[in-house]
Every structure is written in structure tokens, then in C-alpha cells.
Amino acid sequence: MTAALTIDFFHDVVCCWCFNISSRMRCLAAEFGLDIRHRTFVLQASRGEMAARWGAPCQAREIILGHWAACRQASDRPELVDIEAMRKAPFDYPHGMTAALGCKAAERLGGPGAHWDLFDRVQRAHLAEARNIADPDTVLQLARESGLESGGFARFLSDPATACAVEADRQLARAQQVRSVPALIIRETGSRLANGSREDLAAQLRHALR
């Protein structure tokens, strides 16, 4: 069956707003027959980039957790956004590059569905379980929990071609003038879905289909 619309979904695993919209888009993809293309968009790719953007680790954590509070208020599943657990976590607030590589490794193993499944699992680990998703061992464990073959996943995780796939998404984002996430771009029209409730998103999709 031909998809009704194809949507490039740019996201970062550390983005709480991406967590909110991912579950909504899962429902809408089935309802509207959407072809969702997952695009990694790493906001900060290293500890150095985290420091340059947010300052000292303790300062970064508090600023970002302030964003979590606003996001939790808008979430369909606020109980899965555990601010206090992340505030007490014994590691610096993680960057998103390791998990982005993991999502692309999953895609190489199992296609877009595997990418989405691991993305959602890593987001739960980050937001609800306060696990360090910048740690490759954590991402490997989450891949196993998602049913991915661990040997193949580990090889793809460290394969330079996977890093190239992440960079290709970054270049596509530049070409599409994506500067923040989540970003959902409808290929057929070039329009973007505005972040909102499931009902808001559905209304925008109906308009695009007209």
C-alpha cells in the first residue's frame, strides 16, 4: 500500500519534546497511513559541546531539567518524566551522539521500525529510568532489551558507516533548515507539523491530505 504522506521526523534522544511527540506519531502513522522516515538530529554530540552550550555540568543539568518540567506538563505520560531521578543521577547530563549512533545501527539491522523502537526505548531509559545513554554499554544493553542481535548491533554501532549515516541526517537537516527538534516535515508539501497534542497533529495531517 502506498503511504498517504511521507514525513521526515528529525529527533534527538535527549529531547523530552521528542518523547512526547513520538508516541503521538505512532498512533497517527497507523491512523493516516504515514511513512515515517527517522532522522537523527544531535543537539550536542560530546561533553565538550555540552559545556559550550550549557556551561558547567551542574548548570547544564538544572537548565535542562527546567525544560523537562515544562515538557512533563504537556506530556500524555507525565509519570514517565522523572525529573528528580535525573537530578540525582551520578553522571553528567548525557549528550545524544552515542544513542544516535545506536538508532542508526538498529536501522541498519532492522529498518525504520527498529530505529523507532530503539529510539523510544532509549528515551524511556533517559527520561524515566535516569540511565546514562551516553555510555555505549548502556546503549548495547537497551538494544538487547529491544530484541536486536547484540553482535551485529555492536559491529554497526562502531562502524564508521553508521557515523556517516548520522552525519548525512545532519546535512539533510541543514538543507531543510532544521534548527530544533522535534521537526516533522511532510515531503509532499514541504510543510512542517507544529508540535502539539494528538488532536492538533491529526488536524494538520487532514489539512495536508486535502
Disulfide bonds with the S-S distance in Angstrom:
none
